[in-house]
Amino acid sequence: MLLSTFTDGLEASAALLRQREGFISTAKRDNGGEFRVGFGSDTVTLADGSIRKVVEGMRISVADANRDLARRIGEFQKDI
């Protein structure tokens, strides 16, 4: 049951972030000067698991953004 709750929590977190952040395919500068892409991330998680910093002009797909979002939520939630 605990695993099910944790998994549901990951998806609930992802759904909330997708809704609040919206998706952008091309990197844009945020108010703090960082480039963001996907669902508000300053990183991209590639299919091979490597992580890249978002840079000007970078473009990503929805699949790339979802992969990065899942990785970041997993990292943040295990620390909470």
Secondary structure, DSSP 8 states (H G I E B T S, - for coil): -HHHHHHHHHHHHHHHHHHHH--EEEEEE-TTS-EEEETTBSEEE-TTS-EEE--TT-B--HHHHHHHHHHHHHHHHHH-
